[in-house]
Amino acid sequence: MDTEVLTRAERAVPSSDNPLWWRSAVIYQVYVRSFADGNGDGTGDLAGVRARLGYLKDLGVDALWFNPWYPSPLADGGYDVQDYRDIDPRFGTLEEAELLIQEALALGIRTIIDVVPNHISDQHPWFQAALAAGPGSPERERFWFHPGKGENGDEIPTHWVSSFQGETWTRTTNPDGTPGEWYLHMFTPEQPDLNWNHPDVRREHEEILRFWFDRGVAGVRIDSAALLIKDPELPEVGEKQGPGQHPTEDRDELHDVYRSWREIADSYPGTRVLVGEIWVPDIVRFTNYLRPDEMHTAFNFDFLARPWGAASFRESITATLEAHAPVGAPSTWVLSNHDVTRPVTRYGREDSAFAFLKKRFGVPTDPELGLRRARAAALLVAALPGSLYIYQGDELGLPEVEDLPLELIEDPMHFRSGGTDPGRDGCRVPLPWTGDHAPFGFSPDTTSTWLPQPEGWSDLTVAAQEADPASTLNLYRDLLRLRRELPELGDGPLQWWDDAVSAAAEPGATHGGSEVLAFRRGDRFACVVNTGEVPVALPPGAAVLLSSCPLDAGLLPGNAAAWLRLEPAASLSDPSRNTTTNTEQSAPRG
């Protein structure tokens, strides 16, 4: 394969004009398979994305994060990578990817790609070579092969639990049909874990970074970033105690890997960023990955998983900002992604928190309440310090599709749970673009999409929402425009505005203030979120810049949010105000 589609001289590179772009960036997540179908086969592709770049420009995003677009058997939605130096033919070609990167840059939009360093596909040449080479071979040293325990090796090497539930070891079969060695897979059997103690593994991934940075990519999102290193002694979980002693998670040796990656990223112009997917409950150990010589940012899953409510949100925001401050890293804010139940559905439930192990069929939701809360949450996260991630379709207020035919579900989380977990396909349904019936402009009218869209989505299409000034799409466009225009927003300090909360409670209400979250960004901007049911009065003299729903006789309704422009007389004057900052250096916008 010719990997030099465009010459170095032909490739534009991300601008160096704003080296701190990532600290305030709005990053839109593109799940290619479900974004837009350019060739009419029912599956999203790069041609579809290229045709819709104008939509993304109009939305107001700074960068696109693409889920894995590499060749893959799709045992786990593309997170089983077969070849990092090519594009899955279902999505297009390497030439199209390079052109997309260049065309997006011409519109001022950077590209971030996904890498999956913990594992590869079982169809990857390395693993196929390891199976063919047999026990004790150098090819098998790149993975975690083990002869097994017991007299005949019939017992699994460890009882580690898969991230997708179930066992983490699968036994091979020798050429003569007898049972062979076991291999480790922390996800599905089709995703064998790599041995990051092997120099080939480290060298290969460093070369992968250079391959894509050479093609103008502005950053990489690192999947399962805290899982790469395993304890070579293979102890059971809990046998060794103390920080960094878990056999498969958050081991101290990981930081050497990301320091070497940071050196590579820093060697390129235009600030190429490393973004970690890090599920680490200890907030101090989480932020260790964000020290100046490691990753630039990491996903904030704590806020995403929180239930609806002022106290819960404030606790998460405060803890996040305080933890990031010592390492000088900006926070990231996200309401959902390709793995998580969509906010419109989640926030309409009695239990609005998110946890993978709680996902079940048939959990009731109030879609009207969920949409009100999702719109308010969009204003909240867009006003917080740091960068903002938007998962495709959230700007349309799409709900989770929870009635997919069982025979069409592809997600391994569903199958490995024995069918009790509905899986993640409900948030991966193709986007609706136009029209009054499926496939709503995603594909040609006569084409069946890879997952079916609900027939009731005609009011949620891009075309329908563009024509409605009060739509969720136009709310997102307005808030992103204001976020770019207002110098107070993006990276920088935040001040909780507790006296405004008490003053905002409706006269006669006994609990309004406790359900209100209010903070300032600078002296002239404030965000007020009413997570309760009782309408509240906004501070006197404040002008409403934007609200998630119309005010009710001048009051902010329940489950709503507003951005305010404050009069100079309302400027900060209380020296005891609670101030939280996540950085000592604000970034210029760009």
N, C-alpha and C positions, 0 to 999 in steps of 0.2 A: 504493500500500500504506500502511495506517495503521501507522506505526512507534511510535505512543504507545499500546501495548497496556495498560500500567498507568500511571497518573498518577504523577508524582514523589512525591506524598503517600502513595501506596499502596506504594511500593517501600521495602523495608528495605535498609539498607546494611551492609557488613561492619563488625563491631564495632571501635571505637577503643580498647577496653579493653587490648588487647595489641598495641601498634604494632610489636613485633618478632616477631610470630607466624611470619613467613616464615623466620626464622633456624633454627628447629627443626622446621618443619612436616613432616608426613607427607602426601605428595601422591600421589593415586591417579590413574593415567592411564586415561581412558575412551576407548576406540576405539568410538564409538557404534554403528557398523555391526555390531559383533560382541559387544556387551555383553548386551542383552536385547531381545527383540522384543515390543513391546506391542500391535501391531495384527494380528499373525498373518500377515504377508506374507513372512517368512523373512529380513528385514533388521532389525537392531537400530535402535532409535529412542528419542526422548526419553521417550515414554510408558513404555518398558521401563526406562529409567534411573530415572524417578520412582517406579516400582513397587518398585525395588530399593534405594532410598535407605536403608531400614532395615538392609539387609545391609552397606552401606558404613559406616553409623554403628556397627554392631556390630563391624566389622573394626577400627575405631579410627583412621580417617583424618581429617585436618584440612582437606583441600581436594581438589577434583576438577579435573584438567586434561583438557579435552576436545580431541581432535583436531578439525580443521575440520568444522564442522556447517553450513556455508553452502551455498547452491545451487551445484552443481558438475556438470560432465559426467563426473566421476570418471575422467579420463584418468590421474590420479596419486592415487587414493584420497582425493580431496577437497582436495588441495593445489594444485588448479587452480580458484581461487575465481572465481565469476561475479558474486556480489553479497554484500558484507560486511554488509548491513543486513537480512538475512533468513535463514531456516532452510531447508535443503534439504527439500522436501516429502516425501522418503523418510524423513526423520527426524522431521518434525512441523511445527510452526508457531512463529513468533516468540512468540506468546502462551505456548506450552508451554515455550519456553526461559526466558522471564521467570518463569513459575511454578516451574520447576525451580530456578532461582537462588534464589528466595525460600524454597522448601521446604527446600532444602539449608541455607540460612542458619539457618532455624528449628531445624535439628538441629546447628548449630555447624560446618557444613561450607561452606567458601568455594568459589568457582568461578573457575577460570583457563581462558581460551580461547586458541586458536591464532590467530596472524596470520601471513600469508605475504607479507611485503613485497617480496621479490625479484621476484615475477612474479604474473601473474593468469592466468585462463583465456582462451583464444583466443575464447571466447564472451562475454567481458565486454563491455559496451557500449563501453568506451573502445577496445578493440582492433578491434571491428567498425567503429567510426567511423573509426579510422585506416586500415583497409583500404579503406573506401569513399572516403575523402578523397583518397588518392593521394599521390605523392611531393611533398615540400616543404611539406606541410600542417601546421598547428599540431597537429592530432590525432596525427600521427606523431612529433612531438617528445617525446611522453610515453614513447616506446619507443626501441629501438635499431634503426632502419631504416638500411640502407646500400645504395648502388647496386651494390656488388660491385666486384671488381678485374678487370683485364684489359680488352681492347678493347671487349667487349660486356657487361661486368659479369658474365661467366660464372664468375668465380673467387670463392670465399667470402672475406669480408673478413678473417677470422683463422682460425687452426687451433686455437683453444681447444677443449679436450675437455670434453664434457658430464659432469656429475656422474653421469649414468646411462649413460656411455660413448657414443661416437659424436660426430658433429659438432654444433655449437652454432648453426648458421645454417640457416634455411630460406628458400627463395626464393618470393616471391609471384607471382601471375599477374595481369596487367593485364586490364581488362574486354574488350580485344580479343583475349585469348588469348596475348599475347606475354609472355615472362618479365619479371617486375617486380623490385622491390627485395628485398633480403634482410632478415630480422629475426632478432634474437638471442634464443636460449633456452638457458640454462645447464642446463635439465633436458629436458623433452620439447618437441616443436614445438607442443604444445597449451598450453604455459606460457610465453608471451612475457615477456621480462624488461622491467621498468620502468626508465625513465631517472630515477634519483634526483637528477640535476642539475636537473630540472624542478620549479618551485615547485608546480605542480598535484599532482604525485605526493606531495610532502611534506605539503601541506595536506590532501589526501584522507586520508592515513593518520592524521594527527593528529585529524581529525574522526571517523574510525572508532574510535580509542581512546576519545574522549569518548562516542560512541554507546553503547558497551558498558559503560564505567564508569558512565554515567548509569543503567544497568539493573542495577547492583549487582555486576558482575563485580569480583573481587578482584585480578585480574592478567592479564597476557598472556604467553604463551610465544611467542617470536619465532623463526620458522622461518628457517634458513639466514641467521642474523643477520649473518654476516661477509661476505656476498656482494653486498650491495645496490649499492655504488658501483663503477662501472667507469671505467677510464682512457679519457677521450674520444678519445685519440690511437689507441686500439685496437692497442697493440703486441702482439707475440707474447710468450708467457710466456718470461721469461729475458732479454728485450731490455733491460729496466731492472732493475738490481740494488739490493739494500738493503731494509731493513724498510719495509713499507708501499708497496712499488713493484710488487707483483704486479698485473696488469691487472684482475683480477676478485675478489681475495680480500683481506680484512683491510686495506683502505686507510684511511689516517689520517682521511679526510674523514667516515668512518662515525660517529666519536664525536660530531660535531655533531648528527647525527640523533638519537642516543640521549639526548643531553643535553636536547634539546627534548621528547622523549617523557617523560623523567623529570620535567620541570617539570609536564607535564600530570598524570602519575600523582600527584605530590606535592600537587596542588591539590585532591585528593579526600580525604574522611575515610576512616579505616580502613586506611591503608597499602596502596595498590594497587601491586602489584609487577610488575617487568619481569624475565622469565626468558629468557635467550638460549640458542639452539642454536648453539654456536660451535665449529666444528672448526678450531682454530688450534694447530699443534704447539708453537709457541714459548710457553712457559708465562707469560713476562712480558707478551707481547703479548696473550695470552688474558686475563690479569687486568686489563689496561688497560680492558677493557669493564666491570669491576666497581668502578671508582672511585666514590666516594660520590655523584657527580652523574650517573651513568649507570645501568647495570642493577643490580638487586639481587643476582641470582644467575645462574649459567650452568651448563649440564649438564657434568658431569665425564665426558667420554668416555674419558679415559685409563684410568681404573679399569675401566670397563665392558669395554674391549678387552683387558685383561690376561689372560694365561693363569693357570690355577690354580697357586698356589704361594706360600709365605710370603714369599720374597724379592721376587717380582714385586709382590705386594700391598703389602708394606711400602714398596718404592721409590715406588710410585704414591701411597700415602697420605701419605708424608713430603713428596714434591714438591708435592702438591696443597695441603696445609696450609701449608707454608712460602710458597708463592706467593700464597695468599689473605691471609696475615697482614698484609702491608704496606698493603693497601687496605681492611682491616677487614671483608672480605666472608666470609660463611659458605660452606663447601664444600657441594656437593650429591653425593649418592651414589645410584647407580642400577645395577641389574644388567641391565636390558633395556628395550626400548621397541618400538614398532610397526615398527621398521626392522631389528631385530637378532634373530639366532637366540636362541631361548629358552635360559635357563641350564641347564635340565635336559638339553637336548640338547648344548649347547656344552661344558659341563663334563664330559660323558662321552666326549669325543673325545680322541684322542692329542694333537692340537694344539688346546688349549682356548682359544686367543686368538681374537679376532674381528677380521676385516677384510672389508669388502665385496667386494674383488676376489678373495678366496679362496673365496667361496661357490660350491659345486658340488654337483651331484646325487651321491648314493650314498656320501657320506662316512660311514664307520661310527661308531657311538656306543654306549656302554654306558649304557643308561637307568637302571639301578640305581645305578651309580656317579655318574651325572650328578645324580640326585635327591639323593643323600647330600650331594654338594658344594653343590648349589643351596640346600639347607636350611641348611648351615653358612654359606654366603655371606650368607644372609638375616640371620643373627645378627650376622655381621661388620659389614655395612653399617649395620644399625640401631644399632650401638653407636658408630659413628664420629661426630665432631662435625659438626653442620650439619643440613641438611634431607635427607629421604629420599623418593625417588620409587619407586613400585611400579607396574609395568605390569600391567593387568588379566590375571588368569589365573596370574600368577607365584605368587600366594598359594594357588593350587590345585596347584602343581607341574606345570602343563601342559607337555608336551614340544612341540617344533616338529613340525608335521605336514608330513612330507617326501614323502608319496606322493599329493599332490593330483593329480587327473587334469589332464593338460596343457591340455586344452581349457577348463578352468575357471580357470586362472591368469589374473589380471588385471594383475599388477604390471608396469609398463613396464620395470623393471630386467631382467626375464626376457627380454622381447622385444628390447630394445636390446643385449643381450649375444649375440644370435644363438641364444638358447635354452640357453646353457651355464650361466647363473646361474639357480638355481631361483626367485629373487625373494624377496619378503618376505611373501607371502600365508600362508606356513606358520605365522607367529606371529599371524595375524589371524583365525584360525578361530573361529567363535562359541563362547562359553563354555557349558559344561555345567552346568545347574542342578539337575536332578533326573531320576530315572527310570533304566531299564536299557537304553534304546536311543535312537538319535538321533531327534529333535533335542534330547533331554535337557532338556526344559523351556525351551529357548531360544525355541522357537516351538511352536504346537500340533502334536500328533503327526502330522498328515497333511501338514504343511508341509515343503517342502525349503528348507533354509537357503542363503544366498547362497554360502557355501563349505561343503562337507560336513564333518561331524565324524567322527572315527574311531569305529567301533563299540565299540572297547575302552575307552571313556572312562567307563563306568558307575561305576567305583570312584573317579573323579576329580570327580564332581559335587559341588556344594555340599552337597546333602542327605546324600550318603554320607559326606562328610568331617566334617560337623557331628556325625555320630553316632560318629565315631572319635576318641577323645582324642589319639591319636598322629598324626593327619593333618597334612598341611602347612598346611591352612587353620587348624587350631587352634594350630599352632606360630606362625603369623603373628599370630593374635589375641592369643596370650600375649605375644609379644615387643613388639607395639605397645602393649598394656596396660602392660607393665613400662616401656617407653620413656617413656610419659606419666607414670607414677607416680614413677619414680626421678629425683630432682633432678639427678643427675650426667649424665644422658643428654640428647641434643639438642646445642644450641650450647655451646661451652666448650672447655677444654683437654683434651689427651690426653697421657699419659706412656707411653712404651714401657717394658715391664717385662722387660728382658733377663735379669735374674738369675732371674726366674721361669721363663723359657724353658729355661735350662740346668738348673734344679732339676727341671723337669717331665719331662725325658727319662727314659724307662723305664730302670731299671738294666740295664746290659749293652748298651743300644742305642748305636750309634756315630754315628747321624745324626738322632736324634729331635729334638734342639733346633733344628737348622737348618731343620726343616720346621714349626716351631711359631711362630705369631704371637701375641704377648701384649701387652696394654696395659691401663692403668688409666684410668678416668674418675673423678677424685677419689680419696680414700683408701680407700673402701669397695667400689668396684665394679671388676671386671676382666673382660675378654673374652679367652678363649684359643681359638685356632683351630689345629687340627692338620691341616695340609695333606698330611701324609705318610701312610704305611700303618701305621707302628708306633704302637701305643697309648702314651699318655704319662700320667704321674701328674700330677694337679692339685696346686696348692700346698697344704701342710698347713693345716688349719684353715679352708679356704674352703668355704662352703656354695654348692651349685649352685642358682642361681635358675632356670635354663632351659638345656637342652641340645638340640642338633639331633637327637640320637639317644640311646638309653639308654647309660649308662656300662657298661664291661666290667670287672667286678670292681673298681670304683672308678677305673678308668683311662678317659681320654678316647680313644675309638677313632680310627682314621685317618679323614680326610675328615669331620671333625666339629668342632663349636664348642660352647663353653659360656660362659654368663654366671655370674659368681661374686660372692657377697657376702663380703667379707673381714672377718676379725676385727680389732678395733682394734690388736691387737699386730702385725698385718701391715701397718700403715700405713706410708706412705713415710718412709724415714729416710735414704736415700742422697742426699747433696747433689749427687752427680754424675749423677743420673738424667737420662735423655734426655727432655726435655719439649718437646712441639710443641703450639702453639695456633694456632687460625685466627681468633681474635678477642680483643679486649680486653674485650668486653662480652657477658656471657651474657644470653640472652633468657629472660623468664618463659615458662612453657609455656602454650599456649592453642590 
